[in-house]
């Protein structure tokens, strides 16, 4: 088996296992803490997570992408990371009490102190991690990620049981990060790792990753915008409810994209190198992926209440209507799920920065203007933003590559028909069996047994290209 193929398999296995641990953690925490407690942590953590995008400022990207690296370049990357992460840690601590006053959260300073501790050890986590990625040692990375995730999960649950409330979430996160520090610098220490930082020749390193860092910062900001805005104008209970609905949708979306993200950029890059039709490849990729994503999201929207009750308990019922609307938002976002990989393959990554730069103020305006009308209305505002974004990106791609909009829309309509047909049994089930009063485990169990087979039937009935693709992939896997 080739090194690349082995790396892809390791990355896929790791992603699946991490998603499983994340789901178990979300279920346990949702049943042990109240919406107010989770909302309090969500507001404070959102601020830290946004700033965390600047911790390394492209040092990891540099170490992975640079053709040749030596001890000096590793030390410079370490110096840049140390400088940025320690400055950010100091900034967080200086702002701790102003943040507490602004959001009316007395516990914010201690939470920020715990979370900022991860910034102090970041240089000796991100640099060896990047070196392992460069060496494509994904087996070691899998062990590190899984062990740290398990430590974080166990520590969080123990902390909650001991009565530490939302502090347990911060401590669990910090202990998971500390576990990575130990593993990356002891049993899995890369051969090229250096421990003496150098504060020269950092400009070239920073410039390489600045664009990527800025794009990730804006992307993270748009994701946590509801927590930041609702946390200020509303209550921590509302933050907890909205973040639970949004988190459920995000978990499902990430799970759907998980395997595709690994191969999207290499596939498009290969099409470009071979002189193939990038626009046609984009349409085909969107059609194949959304034949799975849209039906899953549609069924999840119809069953949001029983699924949330099964996973998180009845105290989160108010998150179900929000999740139902946000499923439509997620479906619109998947229309151009390849956009980031596509513009990188075209050699124009600045378009990703522009996209995320427009998303942040749009999301902020939606949250601020629509908050008086309720959480569901905010979710509907997100759907409108996603719809406008999908239309604008389609027009942009036509300008860049000559994307055939008619062909693209036909492919989307084919997937829409597939989605309606797949959702039909679920909708009929909801009419004849009240999802509000019925047994949630029975509802979820029945649909889990029936829907995969019904989805395959719909693929074959509509003669969708994904059906033949699935069978050809099955044969290829059998031959490996």
GUNU-913833 format. One line per 10 residues: number of its first residue (from 1); for each residue x, y, z of N, C-alpha, C. Coordinates in steps of 0.001 Angstrom, whole numbers, plus 500000, padded with zeros to 6 digits. Example, Ala and Ser with C-alpha at 12.3 -4.5 7.8 and 13.67 -1.06 7.14 Angstrom:
BEGIN
1> 513190/494310/507800/512300/495500/507800/513200/496700/507800  512850/497750/507080/513670/498940/507140/512900/500030/507870;
//
This chain:
BEGIN
1> 500848/498800/500000/500000/500000/500000/500882/501248/500000  500583/502257/499156/501398/503463/499068/501296/504270/500358  502328/505116/500570/502362/505947/501782/501197/506920/501824  500843/507468/500648/499734/508430/500581/498415/507746/500923  498195/506559/500325/496948/505834/500584/496848/505453/502063  497976/505013/502640/497993/504655/504053/497693/505874/504926  498234/507022/504536/497983/508257/505285/496510/508639/505237  495896/508489/504059/494475/508814/503905/493616/507902/504771  493950/506603/504784/493189/505650/505591/493328/505983/507071  494560/506279/507511/494784/506645/508914/494014/507900/509296;
11> 494040/508901/508402/493326/510152/508670/491824/509915/508757  491302/509059/507883/489869/508756/507881/489463/508039/509166  490253/507037/509564/489960/506293/510792/489995/507226/512001  491008/508076/512039/491136/509031/513146/489930/509952/513223  489495/510463/512078/488352/511382/512043/487091/510707/512558  486863/509459/512139/485671/508723/512575/485697/508519/514089  486838/508084/514609/486950/507831/516047/486809/509118/516860  487410/510197/516373/487297/511480/517076/485867/511995/517069  485164/511797/515955/483758/512190/515894/482935/511402/516906  483271/510113/517052/482570/509283/518031/482796/509759/519453;
21> 484043/510086/519782/484356/510600/521126/483664/511940/521361  483682/512797/520341/483035/514113/520461/481538/513967/520701  480911/513003/520014/479474/512778/520198/479188/512284/521613  479975/511319/522089/479788/510806/523451/479957/511923/524478  480950/512768/524249/481195/513886/525160/480022/514861/525159  479528/515197/523967/478399/516133/523857/477158/515581/524547  476909/514279/524373/475741/513643/524996/475855/513698/526518  477023/513312/527038/477212/513273/528489/477112/514667/529106  477782/515636/528489/477784/517004/529024/476381/517605/528984  475654/517368/527891/474300/517917/527755/473352/517360/528807;
31> 473604/516145/529264/472735/515533/530274/473166/515870/531702  474412/516311/531862/474918/516610/533206/474872/518095/533559  474899/518959/532536/474868/520401/532770/473583/521008/532219  473225/522178/532709/472031/522880/532239/472388/523759/531037  471382/524197/530266/471657/525131/529167/472372/526400/529620  472024/526919/530814/472680/528130/531318/474171/527900/531546  474511/526753/532120/475919/526450/532396/476723/526294/531105  476152/525571/530152/476842/525381/528871/476929/526702/528115  475884/527526/528216/475898/528834/527565/476974/529743/528124  477177/529699/529436/478232/530502/530069/479600/530127/529510;
41> 479863/528834/529453/481155/528376/528910/481277/528722/527432  480186/528582/526687/480226/528823/525237/480639/530255/524917  480126/531219/525672/480462/532629/525419/481950/532879/525650  482460/532416/526781/483872/532645/527119/484790/531880/526166  484451/530625/525897/485285/529800/525015/485309/530351/523599  484198/530962/523161/484137/531519/521804/485209/532587/521608  485375/533440/522604/486397/534496/522513/487804/533907/522417  488061/532875/523210/489384/532243/523211/489635/531516/521899  488614/530821/521398/488787/530044/520170/489074/530945/518963  488478/532126/518941/488763/533063/517841/490235/533473/517869;
51> 490710/533864/519049/492108/534298/519173/493088/533155/518934  492655/531930/519200/493558/530782/519055/494016/530576/517619  493264/531126/516652/493665/530990/515252/494978/531715/514965  495336/532675/515824/496570/533442/515608/497748/532922/516431  497555/531824/517153/498614/531340/518045/499909/531013/517309  499788/530360/516153/500989/529925/515426/501323/530840/514258  500340/531593/513762/500519/532543/512658/501259/531922/511462  500836/530737/511097/501376/530127/509884/502640/529322/510062  503151/529205/511289/504395/528455/511500/504220/526987/511131  503096/526416/511524/502831/525019/511188/502694/524814/509695;
61> 501988/525735/509040/501822/525665/507581/503181/525727/506894  504034/526605/507377/505381/526748/506807/506169/525441/506919  506161/524829/508094/506933/523600/508303/506425/522443/507457  505142/522424/507183/504570/521344/506373/504853/521558/504891  504742/522811/504420/504803/523086/502978/506206/523367/502441  507089/523880/503289/508417/524266/502815/509175/523050/502276  509849/523226/501130/510568/522113/500503/511666/521570/501393  512510/522453/501903/513623/522038/502757/513569/522817/504074  513661/522097/505184/513739/522759/506491/514959/522226/507242  515536/523076/508092/516676/522663/508912/516441/523101/510356;
71> 517435/522900/511192/517299/523256/512611/516985/524737/512792  517604/525569/511962/517408/527014/512069/515969/527409/511760  515397/526833/510713/514020/527176/510339/513021/526665/511370  513299/525503/511958/512420/524985/513016/512477/525900/514234  513675/526372/514575/513821/527279/515720/513120/528618/515464  513181/529104/514231/512488/530354/513886/510975/530174/513973  510488/529032/513505/509052/528738/513597/508621/528646/515056  509477/528029/515879/509193/527940/517312/509171/529330/517942  510116/530178/517549/510169/531537/518083/508935/532346/517734  508474/532239/516484/507275/532961/516057/506053/532490/516837;
81> 505917/531178/516977/504774/530618/517703/504805/531026/519170  505986/530983/519766/506122/531363/521176/505762/532832/521372  506253/533674/520492/505981/535112/520585/504483/535396/520489  503830/534814/519485/502409/535079/519260/501540/534491/520367  501775/533243/520716/500901/532576/521685/501047/533171/523084  502263/533545/523481/502442/534140/524808/501869/535550/524871  502008/536312/523793/501397/537646/523754/499874/537551/523844  499307/536568/523150/497853/536379/523195/497397/535941/524582  498194/535098/525245/497856/534676/526609/497810/535883/527546  498790/536765/527421/498822/537990/528238/497622/538876/527913;
91> 497307/539004/526619/496165/539823/526190/494861/539301/526781  494678/537984/526756/493460/537381/527308/493338/537686/528796  494436/537562/529519/494405/537821/530962/494139/539293/531263  494696/540186/530463/494455/541622/530659/492995/541991/530403  492378/541277/529461/490990/541577/529098/489973/540781/529914  490441/539929/530820/489540/539021/531534/488429/539758/532283  488789/540771/533055/487766/541475/533845/486878/542379/532986  487428/543091/531986/486530/543817/531074/485532/542902/530357  485979/541716/529957/485075/540754/529309/483990/540317/530286  484384/540067/531533/483410/539655/532555/482337/540723/532747;
101> 482754/541989/532761/481777/543076/532920/480905/543216/531679  481509/543113/530500/480770/543309/529249/479676/542255/529078  480006/541005/529400/479036/539918/529228/478272/539583/530514  478575/540318/531577/477904/540099/532864/478078/538647/533341  479302/538132/533173/479630/536765/533595/480763/536849/534621  480432/536718/535895/481425/536867/536961/482514/535797/536899  482153/534626/536368/483105/533506/536355/484099/533572/535194  483945/534557/534317/484779/534629/533110/486282/534681/533398  486773/535484/534369/488230/535548/534584/488879/534196/534872  488257/533394/535733/488845/532087/536049/488786/531153/534843;
111> 487683/531193/534114/487581/530384/532892/488656/530785/531887  488850/532083/531721/489863/532577/530783/491274/532205/531237  491510/532207/532538/492819/531807/533066/493116/530347/532717  492118/529491/532898/492310/528062/532595/492546/527862/531103  491717/528502/530281/491824/528314/528829/493099/528933/528268  493531/530054/528839/494746/530708/528330/496002/529905/528643  495919/528975/529588/497085/528133/529895/497512/527313/528679  496564/527009/527795/496909/526244/526589/497772/527066/525635  497635/528394/525688/498448/529264/524835/499921/529210/525254  500164/529034/526544/501538/529005/527056/502303/527801/526510;
121> 501635/526656/526392/502323/525438/525932/502157/525192/524432  501427/526073/523756/501189/525899/522319/502458/525720/521485  503533/526504/521709/504724/526342/520859/505263/524916/520834  505181/524239/521980/505742/522892/522078/504693/521812/521788  503556/522258/521275/502538/521336/520759/502414/521485/519247  502245/522723/518788/501994/522936/517359/503207/522633/516485  504419/522919/516966/505620/522686/516146/505903/521190/515958  505977/520382/517036/506176/518944/516802/505014/518301/516044  503811/518829/516257/502652/518310/515511/502848/518538/514010  503262/519756/513638/503488/520069/512223/504594/519202/511630;
131> 505622/518918/512409/506722/518078/511925/506260/516639/511686  505354/516150/512518/504796/514811/512294/503910/514786/511054  503165/515869/510834/502345/515965/509621/503249/515979/508392  504332/516730/508465/505282/516795/507352/505838/515405/507027  506122/514641/508080/506653/513289/507897/505563/512282/507537  504308/512751/507485/503145/511907/507194/503057/510725/508162  503424/510983/509414/503338/509949/510449/501943/509996/511076  500952/509619/510281/499568/509756/510726/499180/508705/511757  499928/507624/511832/499657/506631/512873/499959/507222/514251  501093/507931/514353/501432/508597/515615/500432/509701/515934;
141> 500059/510471/514915/499091/511549/515118/497744/511002/515568  497372/509851/515017/496106/509233/515421/496139/508900/516906  497229/508291/517365/497349/507940/518782/497292/509185/519660  498019/510215/519260/498069/511461/520039/496683/512091/520136  495998/512185/519013/494667/512805/519000/493674/512010/519835  493693/510693/519680/492714/509857/520379/492965/509845/521884  494230/509712/522283/494541/509687/523717/494182/511024/524362  494538/512128/523713/494235/513449/524279/492728/513697/524327  492006/513237/523306/490543/513395/523302/489907/512587/524428  490413/511379/524656/489882/510542/525738/490196/511146/527105;
151> 491419/511664/527268/491784/512318/528534/490877/513518/528790  490656/514319/527756/489787/515491/527874/488367/515083/528254  487857/514044/527603/486499/513553/527857/486359/513065/529297  487279/512197/529720/487211/511621/531068/487372/512715/532125  488330/513614/531917/488560/514695/532884/487335/515600/533009  486698/515877/531880/485499/516727/531894/484378/516082/532694  484125/514803/532430/483032/514107/533122/483316/514008/534620  484551/513661/534980/484911/513575/536404/484739/514939/537075  485175/515993/536396/485039/517339/536946/483587/517734/537174  482722/517389/536229/481294/517706/536379/480699/516926/537546;
161> 481047/515638/537637/480546/514795/538732/481013/515333/540083  482220/515884/540135/482746/516473/541373/482155/517844/541682  481277/518331/540816/480595/519593/541078/481300/520829/540563  482208/520669/539603/482942/521819/539070/482178/522574/537988  480999/522093/537637/480133/522771/536671/480874/523035/535353  480711/524254/534793/481331/524557/533496/482854/524690/533579  483395/524838/534791/484858/524852/534918/485448/523522/534453  484670/522453/534599/485138/521131/534173/485380/521088/532668  484584/521841/531903/484775/521888/530450/486118/522526/530111  486442/523619/530798/487723/524293/530559/488894/523434/531020;
171> 488757/522791/532183/489829/521935/532693/490042/520722/531795  488949/520145/531305/489057/519004/530399/489788/519374/529125  489451/520547/528579/490128/521023/527366/491617/521236/527627  491946/521874/528754/493351/522158/529082/494143/520875/529325  493542/519905/529997/494239/518642/530263/494449/517842/528980  493487/517904/528064/493660/517253/526766/494822/517857/526003  494945/519177/526080/496048/519881/525411/497384/519526/526061  497391/519430/527395/498615/519057/528115/499043/517632/527770  498074/516764/527538/498380/515389/527121/499094/515380/525777  498637/516230/524859/499324/516348/523573/500767/516808/523771;
181> 500970/517747/524689/502324/518238/524977/503247/517092/525395  502777/516257/526300/503591/515141/526788/503875/514127/525685  502858/513771/524929/503030/512749/523891/503918/513235/522752  503768/514502/522374/504531/515037/521245/505999/515284/521585  506312/515386/522872/507689/515692/523255/508388/514553/523993  507699/513414/524111/508343/512261/524746/508304/511036/523829  507235/510250/523835/507286/509036/522998/507235/509304/521501  506590/510406/521084/506418/510664/519648/507167/511917/519189  508224/512263/519888/508988/513463/519536/509612/513313/518139  509362/514267/517234/509966/514209/515895/511475/514433/515958;
191> 512188/513818/515039/513654/513913/515033/514132/515347/514830  513370/516156/514081/513801/517521/513763/513383/518556/514807  512727/518132/515868/512240/519068/516879/513392/519777/517592  513253/521088/517746/514218/521928/518456/513511/522608/519633  514281/522928/520684/513665/523504/521880/514161/524913/522214  515159/525392/521473/515628/526767/521681/515055/527659/520586  514157/528589/520937/513548/529440/519907/514544/530443/519333  514289/530847/518104/515089/531892/517455/514127/532958/516948  514409/534223/517258/513489/535301/516921/513967/536101/515712  514610/535410/514782/515027/536010/513515/514453/535189/512367;
201> 514394/535813/511184/513892/535152/509968/512449/534660/510147  511657/535434/510882/510270/535038/511131/509303/535624/510105  509716/536679/509413/508803/537372/508498/508344/536459/507365  509292/535720/506785/508934/534818/505688/507993/533723/506135  508181/533243/507363/507310/532192/507910/505900/532732/508112  505809/533926/508705/504500/534523/508985/503737/534836/507710  504443/535339/506687/503766/535735/505445/503148/534542/504735  503785/533363/504852/503263/532179/504176/501905/531757/504739  501756/531859/506058/500518/531378/506662/499525/532462/507017  499861/533724/506726/499000/534830/507135/497625/534750/506490;
211> 497594/534440/505199/496327/534370/504471/495445/533255/505021  496051/532081/505218/495306/530940/505759/494812/531235/507166  495675/531838/507980/495302/532174/509356/494145/533161/509391  494206/534182/508540/493136/535184/508488/491814/534554/508064  491870/533663/507065/490652/532997/506589/490053/532116/507681  490915/531376/508396/490428/530512/509478/489872/531336/510633  490507/532480/510905/490014/533382/511952/488604/533866/511626  488399/534304/510389/487088/534805/509974/486046/533687/509962  486467/532508/509531/485548/531366/509520/485106/531020/510936  486062/530978/511854/485730/530688/513254/484863/531792/513844;
221> 485141/533040/513487/484353/534165/513994/482901/534068/513550  482671/533681/512300/481294/533550/511809/480570/532401/512506  481310/531340/512859/480698/530193/513532/480258/530530/514955  481078/531311/515660/480771/531613/517065/480040/532940/517233  479718/533607/516134/479042/534902/516220/477748/534850/517038  476905/533813/516873/475693/533758/517705/476007/533741/519197  477041/532992/519606/477410/532950/521024/477825/534330/521527  478608/535035/520713/479117/536344/521133/478016/537394/521199  477145/537416/520193/476094/538439/520143/474974/538125/521127  474478/536888/521101/473380/536515/522003/473850/536574/523457;
231> 475124/536240/523682/475668/536325/525037/475642/537735/525587  475718/538729/524692/475686/540128/525117/474257/540653/525232  473437/540432/524216/472094/541030/524194/471045/540136/524846  471375/538851/525038/470416/537918/525614/470927/537299/526904  470594/536032/527090/470975/535319/528310/471842/534111/527977  472514/533587/528989/473335/532389/528780/472461/531173/528472  471210/531176/528958/470284/530091/528606/470053/530073/527097  469808/531242/526516/469579/531325/525072/470830/530928/524288  471998/531326/524803/473252/530920/524157/473370/529401/524166  473073/528792/525318/473160/527339/525432/472224/526627/524482;
241> 470985/527110/524381/469998/526484/523498/470404/526632/522037  470791/527843/521636/471166/528056/520233/472427/527267/519883  473411/527267/520785/474655/526550/520497/474427/525046/520431  473445/524530/521182/473143/523102/521105/472529/522755/519754  471570/523581/519297/470994/523348/517971/472027/523496/516876  472835/524548/516961/473880/524785/515966/474949/523690/516022  475294/523266/517230/476303/522219/517385/475862/520896/516804  474584/520573/516962/474035/519341/516390/474144/519361/514871  473788/520491/514278/473865/520635/512817/475321/520604/512356  476196/521293/513094/477618/521335/512740/478245/519951/512804;
251> 477864/519186/513826/478390/517825/513971/477996/516966/512771  476754/517091/512359/476266/516321/511211/476968/516760/509929  477113/518067/509741/477780/518590/508542/479237/518150/508476  479923/518237/509613/481331/517826/509654/481475/516341/509365  480540/515552/509894/480576/514119/509637/480397/513792/508169  479528/514537/507491/479300/514312/506065/480523/514703/505238  481174/515802/505644/482325/516293/504874/483615/515545/505188  483604/514788/506255/484816/514218/506819/485689/513493/505791  485132/512522/505108/485921/511761/504145/486204/512531/502878  485242/513374/502462/485381/514107/501203/486495/515136/501289;
261> 486634/515789/502445/487637/516838/502598/489053/516359/502366  489305/515090/502639/490653/514550/502490/491072/514483/501026  490110/514194/500150/490456/513950/498743/490075/515097/497815  489323/516086/498306/488807/517136/497430/489917/517932/496751  490857/518477/497554/491928/519297/496983/492856/518494/496069  493347/517298/496483/494189/516519/495569/493486/516170/494262  492180/515865/494344/491412/515508/493143/491340/516686/492172  490984/517874/492686/490870/519054/491829/492233/519490/491287  493261/519367/492125/494611/519719/491667/495059/518806/490528  494719/517524/490632/495074/516571/489577/494335/516894/488283;
271> 493065/517280/488386/492289/517673/487199/492954/518852/486504  493404/519832/487305/494048/521013/486721/495372/520651/486052  496181/519823/486729/497484/519442/486172/497346/518681/484855  496303/517864/484766/496109/517050/483560/495372/517802/482455  495028/519072/482717/494342/519871/481705/492874/519542/481561  492279/518935/482585/490864/518569/482534/489950/519761/482760  488658/519500/482670/487642/520545/482822/487311/520710/484305  487853/521756/484918/487631/521988/486346/486168/522277/486657  485515/523029/485786/484108/523381/486016/483238/522128/486022  483490/521212/485070/482721/519962/485008/482987/519106/486245;
281> 484252/519082/486686/484601/518320/487887/483907/518904/489117  483792/520227/489157/483130/520899/490276/481649/520519/490322  480999/520547/489165/479576/520192/489094/479369/518742/489510  480225/517856/489002/480099/516436/489326/480322/516195/490823  481343/516841/491394/481616/516677/492816/480458/517144/493679  479881/518283/493317/478738/518813/494060/477534/517886/493960  477290/517368/492756/476144/516478/492536/476280/515196/493349  477464/514605/493353/477678/513348/494071/477576/513547/495580  478221/514592/496088/478226/514804/497533/476838/515154/498063  476133/516036/497366/474833/516486/497864/473727/515454/497695;
291> 473976/514426/496888/473023/513313/496827/472996/512552/498146  474060/512666/498916/474096/512104/500269/473740/513158/501309  474365/514337/501202/474225/515358/502248/472797/515877/502379  472168/516235/501270/470828/516826/501348/469783/515878/501946  469703/514616/501515/468728/513719/502146/468975/513528/503645  470242/513407/504036/470556/513238/505459/470110/514460/506255  470407/515640/505743/470025/516874/506437/468510/517052/506476  467824/516656/505401/466359/516775/505360/465703/515859/506391  466166/514617/506458/465617/513675/507440/465946/514146/508856  467156/514661/509054/467539/515180/510371/466670/516368/510772;
301> 466293/517203/509798/465420/518344/510086/464043/517874/510546  463497/516881/509859/462164/516371/510201/462152/515647/511543  463280/515078/511917/463344/514291/513159/464166/514987/514243  464361/516282/514117/465240/516992/515056/464796/516835/516512  463486/516887/516772/463009/516783/518154/463298/515408/518758  462857/514301/518127/463168/512993/518732/464661/512696/518815  465431/513129/517824/466881/512872/517863/467528/513630/519016  467164/514896/519190/467722/515690/520291/467304/515113/521640  466072/514609/521729/465633/513991/522984/466424/512719/523285  466669/511914/522268/467433/510675/522460/468868/510987/522877;
311> 469480/511953/522205/470888/512252/522456/471107/513083/523715  470332/514151/523874/470648/515148/524898/469624/515255/526027  468432/514721/525839/467411/514802/526868/466390/515901/526599  465274/515849/527322/464151/516757/527065/464434/518200/527468  465457/518437/528286/465754/519824/528681/466225/520665/527490  466548/519980/526362/467033/520674/525169/465982/520743/524067  464714/520522/524401/463642/520552/523390/463621/521860/522599  463924/522966/523267/463871/524279/522598/464908/524405/521489  465920/523529/521485/466944/523571/520431/466460/522918/519141  465403/522100/519213/464939/521352/518035/464452/522256/516897;
321> 463587/523265/517150/463170/524146/516045/464338/524908/515422  465323/525271/516236/466512/525962/515714/467297/525028/514809  467504/523791/515276/468240/522806/514476/467520/522516/513167  466199/522461/513217/465416/522168/512002/465674/523219/510924  465675/524486/511306/465917/525566/510336/467373/525571/509883  468290/525346/510813/469714/525379/510477/470134/524224/509569  469325/523164/509506/469601/522090/508542/469516/522635/507114  468557/523541/506880/468449/524175/505557/469670/525047/505291  470125/525747/506324/471351/526553/506208/472541/525667/505835  472668/524534/506516/473775/523611/506234/473683/523059/504817;
331> 472452/522773/504368/472265/522275/503005/472695/523285/501957  472395/524554/502195/472814/525604/501255/474335/525786/501269  474951/525613/502432/476412/525733/502517/477115/524608/501762  476486/523427/501700/477122/522302/501004/477044/522428/499487  476236/523363/498982/476167/523564/497527/477564/523848/496982  478324/524653/497709/479690/525001/497281/480707/524508/498310  480535/523269/498761/481442/522728/499776/482878/522611/499263  483057/522564/497933/484394/522431/497341/485079/523776/497095  484404/524871/497393/484903/526179/496972/486327/526449/497464  486595/526158/498724/487930/526418/499284/489005/525640/498518;
341> 488789/524340/498340/489754/523514/497597/489865/523975/496150  488743/524410/495590/488692/524804/494181/489543/526048/493922  489389/527070/494767/490141/528310/494532/491628/528126/494838  491953/527205/495752/493367/526893/495996/493958/526209/494771  493190/525277/494174/493644/524606/492950/493823/525614/491815  492993/526663/491808/493115/527713/490792/494265/528673/491097  494820/528572/492300/495901/529473/492694/495417/530831/493141  494181/530899/493668/493614/532179/494091/492960/532048/495471  493747/531718/496519/493165/531495/497844/492582/532747/498493  492890/533939/497950/492356/535177/498531/490828/535220/498466;
351> 490256/534466/497530/488795/534449/497411/488142/533818/498642  488836/532865/499260/488323/532282/500503/488285/533334/501602  489336/534149/501657/489389/535234/502641/488260/536230/502409  487995/536554/501152/486908/537470/500815/485564/536888/501222  485381/535606/500946/484120/534942/501297/483871/535004/502803  484864/534613/503585/484700/534613/505038/484597/536034/505582  485300/536973/504935/485238/538366/505361/483854/538973/505204  483109/538536/504210/481736/539006/504020/480764/538281/504941  481083/537032/505274/480196/536242/506126/480114/536793/507545  481247/537242/508078/481286/537678/509483/480336/538850/509753;
361> 480421/539972/509007/479473/541064/509274/478027/540679/508979  477830/539815/507980/476466/539381/507660/475860/538609/508827  476638/537690/509405/476146/536907/510543/475908/537798/511762  476812/538751/511975/476660/539663/513112/475386/540495/512981  475136/541025/511785/473926/541825/511551/472663/541003/511764  472672/539775/511271/471509/538894/511442/471224/538686/512927  472263/538386/513703/472078/538137/515137/471574/539379/515871  472142/540540/515538/471770/541783/516229/470358/542230/515860  470056/542239/514558/468767/542764/514091/467599/541830/514381  467850/540518/514344/466744/539565/514477/466589/538994/515877;
371> 467499/539322/516794/467384/538782/518151/466028/539082/518801  465481/540305/518669/464185/540579/519310/463057/539663/518833  463233/539021/517681/462174/538176/517117/462366/536693/517427  463396/536365/518192/463556/534991/518644/464689/534237/517964  465060/533116/518578/466187/532307/518105/465915/531670/516742  464680/531230/516527/464338/530596/515244/464445/531612/514113  464063/532849/514382/464165/533903/513364/465625/534174/513004  466510/534129/513995/467946/534270/513710/468401/533145/512780  467950/531931/513066/468302/530787/512213/467794/530991/510786  466582/531543/510651/466042/531844/509317/466893/532900/508613;
381> 467395/533861/509380/468297/534860/508807/469567/534229/508269  470075/533225/508972/471255/532496/508497/470969/531805/507166  469757/531279/507028/469365/530608/505777/469389/531603/504615  468881/532812/504858/468885/533849/503815/470319/534196/503418  471198/534353/504410/472613/534658/504134/473248/533545/503308  472986/532296/503677/473557/531156/502950/473030/531081/501525  471759/531434/501337/471162/531428/499996/471827/532484/499105  471998/533683/499656/472675/534750/498905/474115/534358/498583  474789/533754/499546/476172/533326/499335/476256/532289/498216  475345/531319/498219/475347/530279/497183/475168/530889/495797;
391> 474260/531862/495687/474025/532518/494388/475254/533310/493934  475852/534065/494863/477022/534882/494518/478222/534017/494129  478427/532915/494833/479545/532029/494509/479348/531358/493154  478108/531053/492825/477817/530464/491509/478178/531441/490398  477781/532699/490566/478109/533726/489564/479617/533959/489490  480279/533934/490643/481731/534120/490672/482444/532993/489931  481990/531769/490145/482614/530621/489478/482381/530650/487969  481249/531209/487567/481018/531350/486123/482046/532305/485524  482362/533376/486264/483361/534332/485781/484765/533726/485767  485068/532915/486771/486419/532368/486907/486696/531219/485947;
401> 485718/530330/485795/485980/529083/485058/484988/528812/483936  484018/529712/483760/482997/529444/482758/482035/528354/483195  481782/528268/484497/480856/527268/485031/479508/527363/484328  479025/526237/483830/477733/526188/483151/476630/526205/484211  476008/527370/484403/475009/527519/485462/473803/526625/485215  473424/526457/483950/472275/525606/483643/472543/524158/484066  473722/523648/483715/474084/522281/484107/474159/522153/485624  474699/523175/486258/474837/523168/487710/473461/523132/488377  472541/523943/487878/471187/523988/488445/470432/522685/488195  470643/522079/487032/470003/520789/486737/470479/519725/487727;
411> 471792/519733/488002/472341/518785/488980/471742/519021/490367  471569/520294/490734/470969/520618/492028/469509/520185/492089  468773/520377/490997/467366/519961/490952/467235/518446/491048  468173/517733/490422/468186/516271/490521/468354/515850/491984  469264/516532/492687/469473/516237/494104/468281/516668/494959  467611/517747/494549/466420/518190/495277/465314/517147/495175  465138/516586/493966/464153/515511/493783/464513/514307/494648  465791/513996/494688/466292/512901/495518/465978/513163/497000  466159/514400/497419/465925/514783/498814/464451/514663/499185  463583/515169/498319/462134/515101/498570/461678/513652/498659;
421> 462153/512830/497739/461765/511415/497720/462260/510696/498972  463477/511016/499400/464030/510386/500604/463290/510819/501867  462890/512085/501909/462231/512615/503103/460767/512198/503201  460199/511703/502107/458768/511370/502072/458357/510366/503150  459042/509216/503312/458630/508275/504360/458699/508879/505758  459703/509704/505988/459854/510342/507297/458699/511307/507562  458318/512057/506544/457204/513001/506677/455893/512257/506929  455657/511167/506194/454447/510361/506393/454427/509748/507793  455580/509291/508248/455703/508728/509590/455300/509764/510637  455735/511025/510441/455430/512087/511404/453947/512428/511425;
431> 453247/512187/510306/451808/512455/510242/451027/511395/511020  451427/510144/510848/450680/509041/511458/451158/508692/512868  452327/509211/513248/452843/508966/514599/453397/510284/515126  452799/510800/516167/453139/512130/516687/454561/512147/517257  455457/512870/516593/456838/512958/517059/456939/513726/518372  455972/514607/518640/455994/515415/519860/455691/514554/521088  454710/513655/520949/454269/512847/522081/454797/511415/522044  455284/510979/520884/455718/509591/520728/457035/509287/521425  457409/508012/521364/458660/507568/521984/459833/507898/521060  460729/508767/521485/461816/509202/520591/462746/508072/520160;
441> 463033/507138/521069/463938/506038/520721/463327/505145/519649  462025/504924/519722/461330/504121/518711/461383/504810/517352  461150/506119/517343/461170/506888/516086/462550/506823/515440  463571/507124/516222/464940/507142/515692/465371/505750/515253  465026/504738/516031/465396/503360/515695/464768/502891/514395  463477/503166/514222/462777/502759/512993/463387/503429/511762  463615/504722/511861/464166/505455/510715/465608/505048/510421  466377/504741/511465/467764/504301/511260/467822/502981/510509  466825/502137/510701/466779/500853/509995/466297/500999/508556  465333/501886/508351/464665/501979/507045/465379/502921/506077;
451> 465817/504083/506565/466265/505146/505662/467492/504812/504803  468506/504106/505308/469637/503784/504419/469224/502969/503196  468348/501988/503403/467879/501166/502279/467008/501986/501334  466161/502843/501914/465304/503701/501089/466148/504679/500275  467215/505186/500854/468116/506099/500142/468754/505406/498942  469208/504178/499131/469794/503419/498014/468766/503165/496920  467528/502863/497330/466458/502656/496348/466204/503933/495553  466183/505064/496248/465954/506352/495568/467072/506661/494573  468307/506357/494942/469427/506558/494022/469230/505762/492739  468851/504499/492909/468665/503633/491737/467446/504055/490932;
461> 466367/504394/491621/465116/504774/490948/465307/506026/490097  466053/506997/490624/466292/508248/489895/467512/508170/488971  468150/507002/488955/469349/506785/488127/470413/507846/488407  470617/508079/489660/471609/509074/490057/473010/508515/489831  473951/509333/489342/475316/508841/489096/476027/508334/490347  475575/508757/491520/476208/508291/492748/476010/506791/492943  474908/506256/492431/474628/504821/492606/475710/503968/491945  476018/504268/490696/477067/503520/490000/478436/503776/490631  478629/504994/491140/479894/505332/491788/480093/504510/493059  479006/504289/493799/479091/503493/495021/479492/502055/494723;
471> 478917/501487/493669/479229/500102/493322/480650/499961/492808  481106/500939/492037/482486/500877/491541/483482/501034/492689  483146/501886/493671/484012/502059/494843/484050/500789/495680  482897/500133/495771/482821/498878/496532/483727/497817/495922  483728/497738/494599/484589/496768/493914/486060/497109/494102  486366/498415/494042/487763/498844/494207/488280/498522/495606  487420/498724/496615/487812/498421/497998/488020/496921/498174  487144/496132/497537/487252/494676/497638/488547/494158/497018  489030/494871/495989/490253/494445/495299/491523/494852/496041  491390/495855/496957/492586/496332/497688/493103/495271/498661;
//
